[in-house]
Amino acid sequence: MCSMGGFTVSEVNGNSFFAVFFRQKYINRWGLMRNVMNENLSTHAAEVSCVAHALALIGNTYFGKNYDADRVAVLALYHDMPEVFTGDLPTPVKYANQALRQCYAELENQATKQLIDRLPPELQSEYEKILEFTPIDKETKKLIKGADKLCALIKCIEEEKSGNKDFTSARESTEKSLRDMKFEELDYFMENFLPAFSGTLDEL
C-alpha cells in the first residue's frame, strides 16, 4: 500500500488549488541527467499544451479528425500537476516493474484528489474532468501522450545543440518510441515542424 504523508488539506487553506498550480515552477524535470538548461514542470506544462493543441489542429485539418482542440490544450496544461506532490520520478524508476507502476499510479490518484479538495465544492466537478481525464477518448489521451513525448524529444535536441551528450541516447529512444506510436498527427509534426528546432536563431 502506497501513501502520501504530510501535505493535508487541514494544514492549508481550502482554496489553495491555484497557489499549488503556480508551484510547478519549483519542480525540476530530468533529475538523473546533467542539464545545460534546467526544465521545470511549469515550462513543460505550457509546452505540452502548445504542442497538443497543434496536434489536435493538425488532425482536424489534414486527417479528418474531430478533436476539441481547446479542451486538448487544457487537459495537457494540467496533465502533470499531481507531480507538485509526487515530484518528477525518473522514468527508469517509475517503470522499473509492475509493482512500482501501480504504486506510482496510486500516488498520482491520491495527489489528484488532494488537488481537487483545494477547490471550492462548486468547482470541483469541473476540475475532476480535467485532472482525472474524464470523459476522454483513447485517441485524445494518446494525442496528449504524444505531445508529452514530442516535448521530451525537443528537450533532447536542445540539450544536444548545447553540446550535452548526456541526452543522445534519450533522444534516440524517444524518437523511436514516437515513430512506434504510428500516429499520423505526430508524424506530420515531426516531418514539418521538428527540423526547425535544430536551427539557430538566425536560421529561424
C-alpha positions in Angstrom: 0.0 0.0 0.0 1.4 3.4 -1.0 0.5 6.5 0.8 1.3 10.2 0.8 2.2 11.9 4.1 2.4 15.4 5.3 0.6 17.7 2.9 -3.1 17.5 4.1 -5.9 19.9 3.3 -6.3 20.7 7.0 -2.9 22.3 7.0 -3.5 24.6 4.1 -6.3 27.0 3.0 -9.0 25.1 1.2 -8.9 27.4 -1.8 -5.2 26.9 -2.4 -5.5 25.0 -5.8 -4.1 27.8 -7.9 -1.4 28.6 -5.5 -0.3 25.0 -5.8 -0.6 25.1 -9.6 1.9 28.0 -9.6 4.4 26.0 -7.5 5.0 23.7 -10.5 7.9 26.1 -11.4 9.8 24.7 -8.4 9.6 21.1 -9.7 12.6 20.3 -11.9 12.5 17.6 -14.5 15.2 15.2 -15.8 16.6 14.7 -12.3 19.1 11.9 -13.3 20.5 13.9 -16.3 23.1 16.7 -16.5 21.2 19.7 -17.8 22.6 22.7 -19.6 19.2 24.3 -19.3 17.0 23.3 -16.3 13.4 22.5 -17.2 10.7 22.9 -14.6 7.2 21.5 -14.6 5.5 24.8 -15.3 7.5 25.3 -18.5 6.9 21.7 -19.5 3.1 22.0 -19.0 3.0 25.1 -21.2 5.0 23.5 -24.0 3.0 20.3 -23.9 -0.3 22.3 -24.0 1.0 24.2 -27.1 2.1 21.1 -28.9 -1.0 19.1 -28.0 -3.2 21.9 -29.3 -1.2 21.9 -32.5 -1.5 18.2 -32.9 -5.3 18.4 -32.5 -5.5 21.1 -35.2 -3.3 19.1 -37.5 -5.6 16.1 -37.0 -8.7 18.1 -37.7 -7.1 19.9 -40.7 -5.3 17.2 -42.5 -6.6 13.9 -41.3 -10.4 14.3 -40.9 -10.4 14.2 -37.1 -12.8 16.0 -34.8 -10.7 16.9 -31.8 -11.8 19.6 -29.4 -8.5 21.4 -29.7 -9.2 23.8 -26.9 -10.1 21.0 -24.4 -7.0 19.1 -25.5 -4.9 22.1 -24.7 -6.4 22.5 -21.2 -6.0 18.8 -20.4 -2.4 19.0 -21.5 -1.8 22.1 -19.4 -2.8 20.2 -16.2 -1.5 16.7 -17.2 1.4 16.7 -14.7 0.1 18.8 -11.9 0.0 16.0 -9.4 3.8 16.0 -9.6 3.7 19.1 -7.3 3.1 16.5 -4.6 4.8 13.4 -6.0 7.8 15.0 -7.7 9.0 14.1 -11.2 10.0 10.5 -10.7 12.7 9.4 -13.2 11.2 7.2 -16.0 13.6 4.3 -15.3 12.4 4.2 -11.7 8.7 4.8 -12.5 8.5 1.9 -15.0 11.1 -0.4 -13.4 8.4 -3.1 -12.7 4.7 -3.5 -12.5 4.6 -3.1 -8.7 6.3 0.4 -9.0 3.9 1.4 -11.8 0.9 0.5 -9.7 2.3 2.2 -6.6 3.0 5.4 -8.5 -0.4 5.4 -10.2 -1.9 5.1 -6.7 0.2 8.1 -5.5 -0.9 10.1 -8.5 -4.6 9.3 -7.8 -4.1 10.4 -4.1 -2.4 13.6 -5.3 -5.2 14.4 -7.7 -7.8 14.0 -5.0 -5.8 16.3 -2.8 -5.6 18.9 -5.5 -9.4 18.8 -6.1 -10.0 19.1 -2.4 -8.2 22.5 -2.6 -11.1 24.0 -4.7 -14.5 25.3 -3.7 -17.1 22.5 -3.8 -18.9 24.2 -6.7 -15.8 24.0 -8.9 -14.6 20.5 -8.0 -16.6 18.5 -10.6 -15.3 20.7 -13.4 -11.7 20.2 -12.4 -12.2 16.4 -11.9 -12.9 16.2 -15.6 -9.6 17.9 -16.3 -7.3 16.3 -13.7 -8.8 12.8 -14.0 -9.1 12.9 -17.8 -12.8 12.1 -17.8 -14.6 11.8 -20.0 -11.8 11.4 -22.6 -11.5 9.1 -25.6 -8.4 6.9 -26.2 -7.3 8.9 -29.2 -7.3 12.2 -27.3 -5.3 10.7 -24.5 -2.8 9.2 -27.0 -2.6 12.7 -28.5 -1.6 14.3 -25.2 0.9 11.4 -24.5 2.4 12.0 -28.0 2.7 15.8 -27.3 4.4 14.9 -24.0 7.0 12.7 -25.8 7.5 15.3 -28.5 8.4 17.9 -25.9 10.8 15.4 -24.4 12.4 14.9 -27.8 12.6 18.7 -28.3 14.3 19.0 -24.9 16.9 16.4 -26.0 17.5 18.2 -29.3 18.1 21.5 -27.4 20.5 19.9 -25.0 22.5 18.2 -27.8 22.6 21.6 -29.6 24.3 22.9 -26.4 26.9 20.2 -26.6 25.4 18.0 -23.9 25.9 14.3 -25.0 24.1 13.1 -21.9 20.8 13.4 -23.9 22.0 11.5 -27.0 20.6 8.1 -26.0 17.4 9.7 -24.6 16.9 11.4 -27.9 17.3 8.2 -29.9 14.9 6.2 -27.6 12.3 8.9 -27.5 12.3 9.4 -31.3 11.9 5.6 -31.8 9.0 5.5 -29.3 7.3 8.4 -31.2 7.7 6.6 -34.5 6.4 3.4 -33.0 3.2 5.1 -31.9 2.2 5.3 -35.6 0.2 8.4 -35.1 -0.3 10.5 -38.2 -0.5 13.8 -36.4 2.8 13.1 -34.7 4.4 12.1 -38.0 3.2 15.3 -39.6 4.6 17.5 -36.8 8.0 15.6 -36.8 8.3 15.9 -40.6 7.2 19.5 -40.9 8.0 21.3 -37.7 10.6 19.4 -35.8 13.6 20.2 -38.1 13.3 23.9 -37.1 14.3 23.1 -33.5 17.8 22.2 -34.7 18.3 25.6 -36.2 19.9 28.7 -34.8 18.1 32.0 -34.2 19.4 33.5 -37.4 18.2 30.4 -39.3 14.8 30.6 -37.8 
